Amino acid sequence: MGNVALDALWAKKSRTGELRWLPLCVHLSDTTEVARLLWDRHIPDGVKSRIASLCGCDEVKSRALFVFLAAVHDLGKATPSFQEIKAWLENRDLDERITNRLRLAGYESKRIPCPKETPHALCSQVLLEQRFKRAVLST
């Protein structure tokens, strides 16, 4: 890793009361590699052809799209509404440790009243839609 701000964001917290979490950048990197392996070794050629056909592109581009979508599927976990979700089993030590890392990275709490009511999948979708709209408008 190397970027303090990115390394501070979490994707998954321990559900067993341990002081362990998975950084978001590690989760997204893992997901990217799993998507590559799935496409290259496990998805049947007929399915790849069908995906390419539905996307209106060749298999090389459809593979790139498949891997990209896997890589950004949890982008919404980088939002304040997700980062402020408390750990399972009311693991205050874990929450405090993560909060301190976020603060050291420059994150300021937004004090979201009900962070669980803003699903990270929806945040991912909105972030991607906004980014692609800006990209299309700027070309």
Secondary structure, DSSP 4 states (H G I P E B T S, - for coil): ---HHHHH-EEEE-SSS-S-EEEHHHHHHHHHHHHHHIIIIIS-HHHHHHHHHHHTS-HHHHHHHHHHHHHHTTGGGGSHHHHTPPPGGG-HHHHHHHHHHHHHTT------S-GGGS-HHHHHHHHHHHHHHHHHHT-
